[in-house]
């Protein structure tokens, strides 16, 4: 489990490379209650407040974020297929966050 958490943290620091080009990483305001989630065919794994998927569909970043926020809760940062969501995008994303 410690290796998995370390891998998630390392993946969240990536802004380029193969993982960032096809995968996604997000940081939640509060720790996830679910260790895994399947969203749009992607397998998300969560450890604490960081969740990652090695490969995701090519969706608009704001749509993908809202779908995940609806399932997992408010998002602090979101990197999707190598693109980082800005502050306005995070605010929009969190309108879909479950309470």
Secondary structure per residue as TSV (DSSP state, phi and psi in degrees):
chain	resnum	aa	ss	phi	psi
A	1	X	-	360.0	-39.4
A	2	X	H	-62.3	-38.4
A	3	X	H	-65.7	-40.1
A	4	X	H	-62.2	-44.6
A	5	X	H	-62.5	-43.0
A	6	X	H	-61.5	-41.1
A	7	X	H	-64.7	-39.6
A	8	X	H	-63.9	-43.4
A	9	X	H	-63.8	-43.0
A	10	X	H	-63.9	-41.3
A	11	X	H	-65.4	-35.5
A	12	X	H	-68.5	-23.4
A	13	X	H	-80.9	-14.3
A	14	X	-	-73.8	136.4
A	15	X	S	-118.7	-11.9
A	16	X	S	-137.6	177.5
A	17	X	S	104.4	177.7
A	18	X	H	-63.4	-43.4
A	19	X	H	-61.8	-48.7
A	20	X	H	-64.4	-30.7
A	21	X	H	-72.1	-28.5
A	22	X	H	-119.2	-19.3
A	23	X	-	-108.2	-171.9
A	24	X	E	-150.3	151.4
A	25	X	E	-139.6	138.7
A	26	X	E	-137.2	155.0
A	27	X	E	-119.3	130.6
A	28	X	E	-96.0	158.7
A	29	X	S	-68.2	-34.6
A	30	X	S	-129.5	153.7
A	31	X	-	-57.5	144.5
A	32	X	-	-69.3	140.7
A	33	X	S	-86.1	-17.8
A	34	X	-	-109.7	130.7
A	35	X	S	-74.3	-22.2
A	36	X	E	-140.8	156.8
A	37	X	E	-153.8	137.6
A	38	X	E	-108.5	119.5
A	39	X	E	-131.8	121.3
A	40	X	T	52.4	39.0
A	41	X	T	82.0	-4.4
A	42	X	E	-94.5	138.0
A	43	X	E	-91.1	108.3
A	44	X	E	-95.3	134.1
A	45	X	E	-118.6	132.6
A	46	X	E	-118.7	141.1
A	47	X	E	-135.5	106.1
A	48	X	T	68.8	-124.5
A	49	X	T	-101.4	12.9
A	50	X	E	-117.1	129.9
A	51	X	E	-126.5	145.3
A	52	X	E	-144.9	149.9
A	53	X	E	-132.8	127.7
A	54	X	S	-69.5	-24.1
A	55	X	-	-148.2	131.4
A	56	X	-	-132.7	159.9
A	57	X	-	-67.3	159.0
A	58	X	-	-86.2	95.0
A	59	X	-	-118.9	162.1
A	60	X	-	-59.1	137.1
A	61	X	H	-58.5	-40.0
A	62	X	H	-67.0	-38.4
A	63	X	H	-65.8	-44.8
A	64	X	H	-61.1	-42.6
A	65	X	H	-64.3	-45.3
A	66	X	H	-61.2	-39.5
A	67	X	H	-62.7	-41.9
A	68	X	H	-71.5	-39.9
A	69	X	H	-62.3	-35.7
A	70	X	H	-63.2	-30.7
A	71	X	H	-91.8	-39.0
A	72	X	H	-105.7	-23.6
A	73	X	-	113.7	-174.2
A	74	X	-	-61.2	139.9
A	75	X	E	-105.7	140.8
A	76	X	E	-99.1	-45.6
A	77	X	E	-137.1	152.8
A	78	X	E	-148.6	117.9
A	79	X	E	-116.3	119.1
A	80	X	E	-128.0	113.2
A	81	X	T	53.5	40.5
A	82	X	T	87.9	-1.8
A	83	X	E	-109.0	130.1
A	84	X	E	-93.8	130.3
A	85	X	-	-77.5	131.3
A	86	X	-	-79.4	177.4
A	87	X	H	-59.8	-41.9
A	88	X	H	-65.1	-38.5
A	89	X	H	-66.3	-39.1
A	90	X	H	-64.3	-42.7
A	91	X	H	-60.9	-43.5
A	92	X	H	-64.5	-43.1
A	93	X	H	-57.9	-43.4
A	94	X	G	-72.5	-8.3
A	95	X	G	-67.0	-21.6
A	96	X	G	-93.7	-5.1
A	97	X	-	-63.6	138.0
A	98	X	-	-70.9	150.7
A	99	X	-	-66.3	360.0
